[in-house]
Amino acid sequence: MRVSTVTMFEQSVSAMNRQQNEFLKVGQQLATGKRVINPSDDPRAASQALAVSQSIATTQQYMDTRITARNTLSQTASVLGSVTDALTSARTLIVQAANGTLSDADRQSLASELTGIYETMLGLANTTDGNGNYLFGGYQNSSPPFVVNAAGEVEYVGDENVQELQVDATRRMPVQVNGDSVFNSVPGGAGYVAEAGDGNTGTVTFTGPSVTNPAHDNYGDYFALAFQVDGDDVTYTVNGGDPVPYEAGQQIDLGGLSITLDGVPEDGDTLAVGPAEQMGTNVFTTLEKAITALETPIETPADQAAFTNTMNTTLRKLDNALDNVLTVQASVGAKLNELDVLDTVGSTRMINYEQTRSDLIDLDYNQAISEYVMRRVGLQAAQQTFVDIQGLSLFNYM
């Protein structure tokens, strides 16, 4: 077979180019630390690495979302802690106010302190986050959720919704609580609350109510007591039923619960006993009534009875409000703990993804360095061979 000089040159150049390409490829791998630089280097590994990279990006997005959720929940927990402190202080003042030895001036002083707590709680209820959104407004978070209406009462004007964030692939977490569930609710099993009528003129006071039989058929019902006075004949009715003789100090059985009454009623006096959720759950209204009672001078036994009843009702409602806030606060704390768990799981998942991607496309430096040296030797051999071949000529021997 005849081999021309051109053929030898072409084959030598081709060999050098091939060796140089391989040498440069290994050099590029060493420079980047990647075994798969282009999809054509290993199509299967490149495809799998792309899928893993997408999983890493999704996991990172969930981690970023959890940071946002944690910031919102942490701020909410902090505000709820302040609300708890305010309610505890208010309760302490009410217990102190119930002391029968206080003067009108003393009660006025307590009213001023309670007003300060009231204003503090209103400010907490209208707290905003770092972006100017109201924490307790639900979806209506661009305006204050609690406003003073035309009647001078604080009412909730937000909605019942709460913002939710996708904090993991299978977990969509509520990261807010609406104001209605914090400042206008009672916890489950809050029991009963008694409240005397605003127009009472007698001296009847109550103690309780207390639960005697939660399995009773009438347990959970609302009871309206009305007093009738005809000379020395004093009776009361329950929910418009038959009149029952009344005696001061007697314990009245209402079916599943009892309440003890003392004092002498006037004709038309009323008393309501009902489940806590039916007896007014707005904590601001509760405080407003307590402040009004503290600011009203006590001049007659009827004034003292009205004041005592208001303090008893306020104390029961504040206990329910405090229990409710603590329940909500515990729920927020549980979500924060869940975020910690999700962070731990997410971090472990991220490490696994990174390791999988590394196994697919990252470079084994020991193997690459060995191949680099081998390719360099191959390139040098090809170059030397070309030098030797191009030096072959019959003219050298003529």
Buried (B, 14 or more C-beta within 10 A) or exposed (E): EEEEEEEBEEBBEEBBEEBBEBBEBBBEBBEEEBBBBEEEBBEEBBEBBBEBBEBBEEBEEBBEBBEEBBEBBEBBBBBBBBBBEBBBBBBEBBEBBBEEEBEEEBBBBBBEBBBEBBEBBBEBBBBBBEEEEBBBBBEBBEEBBBBEEEEEEBBBBBBEBBBEBBBBEEBEBBBBBBBBBBBBBBBEEBBBBBBBBEEBBBBBBBBBBEBBEEEBEBBBBEBBBBBBBEEEEBBBBBEEEEBEEBEEEBEBBBBBBBBBBBBBBBEBBBBBBBBBBBBBBBBBBBBBBBBEBBBBEBEEEBBBBBBBBBBBBBBBBBBBBBBBBBBBBEBBEEBBEBBEEBBEEBEEBBEBBBEBBBEBBBBEEEEBEEBBEEBBEBBEEBBEBBEEEEEEEEEEEE
